[in-house]
Every structure is written in C-alpha cells, then in structure tokens.
Amino acid sequence: MNQIIIRKETKEDYHATERMTMRAFWNLHGPGCNEHLLVHRLREAKEYLPELSRVAELDGRIVGAIFYSEARVVDGDRETKVLTFGPLAVEPTCFAMGIGARLLKETLPLAREAGYPGIVICGEPRYYPKHGFVTCDHFDIHHPVFGNADAFLALPLREEFQKVHGLFYEAPVFETCEDEEEIREFTKGFPYCKPLTLSCQWLHEEKLGRISEVGKNSYRIRFWEQEIPARLKGHFYEADPERLPVVGDYVTFQYNRQGDSVILSVCERTGLLQRPDQAKTGVMQYMAANVDYLFIVTSLNEDYSYNRIARYVSIAIQGGAVPVVILTKSDLCPNVGRYIREAEQISDRVRAHAISALYGIGLEELREYLTPGTTICLMGSSGAGKSTLMNALTGEEIMKTSGIREDDDKGRHTTTYRKLMLLPGGVTVIDTPGMREVGMAGVQEGLDETFSDILELESRCRFRNCRHDTEPGCAVKAAIEEGSLSAQRFELFRSLNRENINNHAKKKEISKWAKAYKKNNPKG
C-alpha cells in the first residue's frame, strides 16, 4: 500500500476536502448530507483550530480529514473551554485502511500540547471507544438537547478534566448548516450524487451500494466508482425469492477489500419489473428494481409487434416504471406517425418516440429522461437498437452493438445478462438481454392500468358478469361496433388476461409445492 501522508490543509485542498467529506457522509444518516457545507463554513469560524486539524493524502488525493474546534462546558457561572472535532471524514472507497485511526493518532498529541483538559464529541459509539473515548455520563457532562447517549463521548487529556461538569456547547456554526435549500445549492458545485431516503440509514461499518450484476451464486455491487464482488449473508437462503437482490436494488453490505463483500439487506424498493420465466412456466423472473423509465425499444421493421409492446407496457406499469416506447430505425419507415399513435393508444401512461440513431432524428426528444438520479431500464428484442440508442444519446461508445441478420430481420444477442451502468451526469442505465417472448403473470394491476378504457366500458355493461359475446346491453360490443374500440385491442386484452391468470395460478402452485418440499426436507 502506498504511504498515507498526514499534513495540514492548504487553500488549494479546500474543494477536494469538501468533496471527500460529502462522499464520506452521503446517505449515511439520511438523504444526502450537510457535513461538506459544515467544513466549508467551519474554516471561517473563530472557534476553528487549523493548527490542530489535518488532512490525509494518498497518491496526491485527499482521502481523509479531521477538523478541530473550540467548545464550552457550562455549569452555572463557570465555563470551561474544551476541544471537539468534527467531522472526521474518510473517503468511502478507502474504508478499512486505517486512515481515521492515523488522523487521530497524529492529532491527539497536538491536542494535549495545546493545553485543553479534554475532548467532547458526538460520534460513532462503536468506533471511538477503541481510541479511549467513554460516554460523557462518566463526567457529568450533558448535551443541551438529548442529555446523554452512547454517541455523546469524551476523552480526558489532563487530570483537571475530572472537575469539568455541565452542559456542552459547540461553536454556533454547527447549528447553521441545516437549511435544505442552502445545502442543495452548495452541493451543485460537486459531481452529482443521488440523495436517498431509506429506513436502513444509520450506517457506520455497513455500506450502502447498488446491485450492478447478478450471477448464478454471485453479485456485483456498484459502490461509488468501484464494482465490488459480493455474496449473500446466510439468512437470504431462507427468504422468498422476491426478496433476493436483483439488478438495481440498493443494499447494505459489509465491505471486504480483500475478497467478497457480504450483502446484509435489501432496502425497500420503489418498484420491481418481473415476468414469468419462459423456461419454468409460472416461476417469476425478477428483472430489475427501482426503475423510473422502462425504455421499450423496438425497430420499425419485421421486429415490430403491437402485442409485445403491450406486454412490456403492462410489466412497466405493474413494476412502478413509466413505459416509454422507442421506435428505432425511423429512417426506414414511410409511415412513422401511424406507429407512434398505435403505441400511445395502448395506455394513457405510454410515451412514444420515433428515432433514428444513424441520422440523429428524434434523439433530442429523449433528453428529458436523462436527468441526474434517473434510472432507465432498456428492454426489447435483440438487435432492436438498445446499445446504438444509448451510444448516440451519450456520444460515447458505452455499450457494444450488433447488427440485424439480413435473412430474417432478427438481431444477434449483444447483452447476455442484466447490467447496471452509471453514465456521466448521474443517469443510471440497466441493460437487459434481448427478449422475443414476454410472458404475463402477476401483473394484473399493470394490465388493468394498460387497458383501463376497456375496464371502464365493462363497468357500463348491463350485466355484471357480461362475457361481451351475445348479451344485450354490452358496452364493449357497442364500442367495437361504433369504432371507438378496436376488436384487435379487445382481443389482446382478453388474451393477456387469460395468460396472466393461468400463469399466476401455476406460480402459486409451484410456490406451494416448494414450501412443502422445504418443510419436509429441511437439509435439502
């Protein structure tokens, strides 16, 4: 390992130190953080002690920092000046390299030499006791807001600290960095990071990452710029398959720099894209989680299928994503408008765009989706143009491309597994293998949303159990006869509903069998 240098901070370090601090605390205790703004302001506070504060440098990069300032313990008319530090920050990708310990080791002697009786901090209760800190109730020192807690700690530097009692007060600057709008504005000066609100947030030894790949018995986690190999903690093997991590999931994990990290939990999802596994009818295939937009990519050649697009739309709506139909190779189609209208008539939730990546036609329409923090999942047949589309939008060769076979207009497989990629500007893309068949199961809500117009017609039929066949007063038949509902759309609705119900029933039977087998064969 290259040598870590502990030194004083210079003005040239300021922005790099603030960025490192932001990364160190990002999403740890809540969405985003404010510690980088605190560092920015603390340097101008009269209580700040730059002669005690230090940064850590590795290969010319700031990877850690500790900031000391003067605080007070007040007991009636008696006021004692003590030290505090915060934040103590370490670059997250350099975790477990001993950088925090080095910063403490180098600065605690300086703190003793400065003549202060002791140090009082609010810090991680599982970390600081390793360095001699004990809870403040040992010294009758109390926090003015929460009194005493495991995270309220002190380290005596001189014997007279035993006589220090009262309420602890930090510098006023610590109370002036809570304005959310100010934090947002200040954060714009750094590369984009997505703020997350999750129930699992109060992390120290655990880290927060996102699943980027799923193998047969292995995972990869996107952790900042790194791709980390990982495996599941044992309790997952007893969990429902739906609770296993999928690409796009946010997870907590124990970071192991030398081998596989261990996935501890899957954070709550905003949505889950799923379909029945074609090889195991009724068994669900969980494809991607936390998707904002599902790009349904289909080319305007023989690959085009209204039926398949409708299936994708139902999957998207069921999975909490906005369905966006991307009709590629528009330069080869003489009647693009017809296909756009047809796609948008599938559901009022659908957005449709015709594009030609070759000639740059229609690409500007798609840039509204490329906003920082957005997750886009690409689905469609092989050779439909998913990779070409993303390369054209980003202006970079970020995805491999393959052509169309000339003999049947079908594509060659380029992507063979689902993979999450982070694009410049904070957009996340999940690419998926080409799928020529898309089954229906467990997507009743998505189908109901997709065909909400037909459900509304059904509610106006004279008979509640109307089969839309020979019954009098059928609103569905009347709509077909007058042309406001196409017979093709109604038949597709009936077909997809039957498939969804049948596959869902098979899924329940398989699940019931699997649970019974596991109960009767606990060691199997």
N, C-alpha and C positions, 0 to 999 in steps of 0.2 A: 504494500500500500504506500502511495506517495505520502510525503510528510505534510502534516497539517500545521499551518503557521498560525499562531495566536498573536494578534497585534492590535494596536489602536485603529479605530476607524478614521478614514480621511473623508473629506467632502466628495472626492471622486467615487467613494464607495456608497454614497447615500442611496441612490436609486436601486443599486444591486442589493443592498442590505434590506431595503423595504420590500423588494420583490421576494427575496428569500423568506422574509418574515411572513408575508402574505401566503406563500406556498406552505410554510410550516404549520399555519393555523387554519388553512382554508377548509371549511365544512367540518372542523373537528368538534366544535361546541354548538353548532347551529349553522344556518346558511351563510356562506361567505365567512368574513371575519372583519375585525376592525384594528387588529394589532399593528398592521403596517401603517395605518394612519396615526396610531399612538406613537410609534417610533418617529415618524415624521415631525410630530409636534413636540415630543419629549426633548428633542435636541435644543429647542428654544426655551425650555422651561428653566427657571432659575434653580430649581431643585436638581436638575440633571447633573451627573458626575462623570464627565467624559474621561477623567483621569483614572477612573476605576473600570470603565466599560471597555469591552474588547469585541473584536470580530474574529472569526476563524476563516482561514483561506486554504483552499485545496486546488492545486493546478491553476492558480490565478483566478479562482471563482470563490465568491463569498458563500460559505456553507454553514455558517453559524454566527450567532451574536448574543451578547448579554449586555443589558443596559441597567446601570445602577442609578439610583436617585435617592435623595434625602427624604425621610418621612418623619412622623412625630408620634409619640405615645403620650397622651394627655391624661393626667389624673388630677382633677380639680385645677388648682393654680400651677401645678407642677407640669412642665413639658420637657420631654427628653427626645433629643434627636437620635434617630436610628437609621439604619440603611434598609433599603428594599431594592429588589431588582425585578425587572420585568419589562418586556418579555425576554425570556431565554428561548431563543429560536434555533432550530436546526433544520437545514434543508431536508425535506422528507425522503428524497431518494438516497440520502446519506445516513439513514437511520441505522442505529446499532453499530456505528463506527467509533463511539466514544467521544463525539465532538462536544456534547453538552458537559460531560464529565471533565474534559480538558479545559473548557471555559471556566468552570467552577474552580478547578484546581489552580489555575493561573491567577484568578481574581480574588479568591478568598484571602490569601496572604496580603494582597493590596488593601482589602477592606479592613483587616486587622491593623495594618500600619496606619491607616487613616484615622484611627482613634475612636471609632464608633463602638458602642457597647455591644451591639448585636444587629442581626438582620431579621426582618419580619417580612414574610411574603404570603401571597395566595398562590398556591402551586399544586402540582400533581402529588397526591398523598402516597402514591405507590413508588414515586421516584426520589423525592428529596430526602426522606428518612435514610436512604442509603448514603447520603452525604452529611449526616449528622443533624439534620433538622428534626425537631419534635413539635408536637402541636402546642399552640400558644396557651392552652389552658394550664400548662405546666408553669407558666409565668404570670398568670392572672392578667394576661393581655387579651383584650376583646375587640372584635371588629364592630364598628358602629351600626352596621346593617344586619349581619347574621350572627353576631356574638362569637361563638366558637364552632369550628367544624374541622374535619380531618384535613381539609385543604388549607387551613389557616395555620401556618408553620413559622417557627423561629429557630435561629441558630445563634447562641451566645458567642461573642467574640472576646469579651472581657468579663471578669468576675462581677463587676457592678451591674451587669445585665439582670442579675437575680433581684435587684431592687427596682427594676423598671416595671410599673403596673399602669393599667388604664386602658383607654380607647386608642386604637391605631388609626392614623390618618395618612393616606398617601398624598402626593402632590396633586393639586387641583386638575392638572392636565389629564389625569387618569379618569376623570369624570366628564370630560368634554369631548369624547370621541365616540359618542353613541348615536349621533344623528344619521339616520339611514340614507338620506339624500346626499349628505356630505360624503359618506363612505362610498356610495355609488360613484359620485363624481371623481373622487380621488382614485378609485380603483380603475377608472377608464384609462389611466396613464400606464397600465400594465397589460401584458398579454392576457386575453380573455380566459377566465375560469368560470365554470358554471356553479352558482350557489345552489345548494340542495337542502331541502327541509326533510329530515328523516328522523324516525323515532329512535334510531340506534346511536344518535350523536351524543357522545361524551367519551371521546376516544383518546387513548394515550398509546399504549402498547399495540392496540389494534389499529389497523389502517383501513382506509376506505378506497376501493377501486371499482373497476367495471369489467365485467367478463367480455373478453375480446374474441376468444375461440373456445370451442368445446370439442374435446376428443373423446375417444371411447372411455378412457379412465383418467383423463387429464383435462386440465383447464389452463387457460392463459388469462392473466388479469392485466388490464391497462391501468398503470399507476404512473400518473404524470407522463413523461416521455418513455417510460420503460414498459416492456412486455414481460411479465413475471410468470414463470411456470408455477402451477398450484395444484393441490389435491383437496379433496373434501375431508372435513372432520367426520369422525365416525358416525355421529348421530344422523347424518344425512341419509345413510343407507337404510334407515327405518322410516324415512319420510315419504310422503306422497310424491310421485314423480313430478307433479306440477310445481312442487316446492324446490326441486333441484335447480341449480343455477343454469340459466340459458344466456346466450349472447345478448348483451345489452343490460343485464342485471347489474345493479350496484350491490357490492358485497363488502362485508368486513372480513379482514384476514390478518393472520399473524405473518409478518414479513420475515422471510428467511433469505438472507443474502447468499447463502452457500448452496441452497438446493430448493426444493419445492416449498412454497409458502402454503399455509393451511387456511382454507376458506371456512369461516366460522358461522356466518349467517348471510341470508339473502334479505336485502332491505325491501320494504314494501314497494310494490310496482304500481305504475300508473296505467299499465295495460300489458297484455300478453297475446301475441299473434300465434295462432295454433291451427293445425289441420290434422285430419286422420292420416296415419301412416299408411301409404298405399300398399306396403308390403305386409302390414299387420292390420287388417281391416278392423276399425273400431278403436285401436290403440292410438292415442293422441301423440302428435309430434309437436313439441313446443319449440317455436322457431326463433322468436326474438321478443325482448321485453323493453318497455319504456320507449316506445316509438311514437314520434309526433306525426310524421307523414309516411304513409306507405306509397312509394312510387311504383305503380303498376305499369311496367314497361312492356309494350308490345309493338311490333313493327307493322307497318301498313303494307304487308304482303300476305302470303298464304298463312302466316303465323297468326294473323288477326282472328280473334274469337270473342264474340259478344258474350257467349256463355261463360268462358273462362274469366273474362273481366268482371262479370257479375259475381262470380265466386270469390275473387280476390277482394272485391268491394265489401262483401259480407264479412270476410275474415278481418279486414281492416277495421270496420265499424265495431265488430264484436271485441276486437283487441284494443280499442281505445285510440286508434290512429285515424287521421284524416286520409281518405283514399284520393290519390292524385294519379289520374291516368295519363301516361306519357306515350303518345303515338309517334314512334320514331320513323325515320326514312320518309318523311312527308314529301320530299322532292320526287319520290317515285309514284305518288298517288295523285290522280287528277281531281279527286273529289274529297278533299280533306274535311271540309265543313260537315259533310254527312256523318263522318265517323265521330267527330267531336260531339255533335248533337246526340248521336246514339249513345255514346258513353255517358254523357251528362244526364240522359234520361233514366239511367239505371237507378240513380238516387239523387235527391237534392243535396246530399252531402258530398257528391263527387265533383272534383275539379278536373278538367281535361285540357290538355295542351298537345298540339301537333308540332313536332320539331324535326329539324334535320341537322344533326351534329356535323355532317360533312360540310354543309354550307352555312352553318351558324344561324339557321332560321328558327325562331321561337325560343332561343335559349334565354333571352332577357326576361321572358315571362316567368322563368323558373327561379330567378334570383331572389324573389320574395321569400322563398322557402329556405334560403341559405343564410339564416340568421344565427348569430352566436348562441350556442346552447341547444340548438335544434338537433334532433336525431331523425335521420331519414333511412328507411329500410327499402332496399331495392328488391323487387320480385318480378319474375317474368320468365318466359321461355329462354332456353339457350340461344344465343345469337340475336336476341331481340335488341341489343344495343345498350345494355346497362353500363358496361365498362366504358364504351365510347362516349356515352352521355356524360358520365362523371368526369372523364378526362377533358371533355370540351368545356364543361362548366368551370372547372378549376384551372384550366390552362396548363395542367401538368399531367404527366403520364403516371397517374397514381394507381391505375388498375390495368391489368393485362386485357387485351382484346382478342377476339377471334372472329372469323368471318362466317358467312352463311354458306352451307353446302349448295352448290349450284343445281344438283339433281332434284332436290325436294324442298328448297327454301327453308330448311330447318338448320338450326345452329349447332355449332360444336360447343361442348361444355368448356367454359373457361374457369368459373368458380366451382370448386368441388366441395366446399364446406362454408358454413356461415362465418363471416369475419367482420369485426368492428374496426373501423379506421377513423382517426381524428384528422380532419382537414385543417389547413391553415384558416384562421379566423374563428375556430371554436365550433365548427359544424361536425357532427358525427354521422358517419355513413355505415350501415350494416349491409353488406353484400350477401346474397344468398345464391345457392346453386339454381340453375335453370329448372323450372318445373313445367312440364307439358300437361300434367294432370293435377287438378286441385280438388280434393275431396271436401265434403261437408260433414261436420259432426260437432255438436256442442256450440253451434253458432246461431241459435235461434234468435237471440236479440239482434245480432247483426243482420240476419235475413229480414226480420221484422222492420228494422230501420231502412234497409235497402228497398224493400217493397212496401213501404208504408202507405203508398197510394192504393195498393190492392187491399190492404187490411182495412183502410178507410171505406172502400167500396163494400167489402164483406160486411161491415157493420151496418150497412144500409139495406142489406138483403132482407126480404120479408121473413124468411125462416132462419133461426139462429144456426141450425145445422145444415144450411144450404150447401149442396155439393157443386153448385154452379153448372148443373147439367140440364135437367128438364124442369126444374122447379120454377113456378111462377114468381114474379116479383124479384128476380135475381138482378141485383145492381151490377154485378160483374159482367154478366152476359149482355146487359143493356149497354155498358160502356164499350164492350168489344164491338157490338153492332153499330154504335154511333161513331166509332173510330177514336175515342178518347183513350182507349187502352188497346194495345196490340195483342193479338192472340199469341204471338211469339213470346211476349213478355210474361203473359199469364201462364203459359205452359212451362216456361223456365222457372217461374215462382213455384209451381206445383212440384216440378221435378226436383228442385233443390231442397224443398221442404221434406219431401219423401226421403231423399238421401240423407238429410241431416237427422231425421227421426230414427231411421233404420240404423245408421252408424252409431248414433248416440246410445241406442239400446244395446248394440253389440259392445260398445265401450263399457257400459255398466255391467254387463255380464262378465266380460274379461276381468274387470276390476274386482268384481265379487269373487271370481274364481281365484285370482291372485292373492287376495286377502285370506281366503280359506286355506290355500296352499301354504302360505307363510305361517299361518297359525298352527297347522298340522305338521309343518316341517321347520321348526324354529332354527335349526342349524343348517338348513339348506340354503 
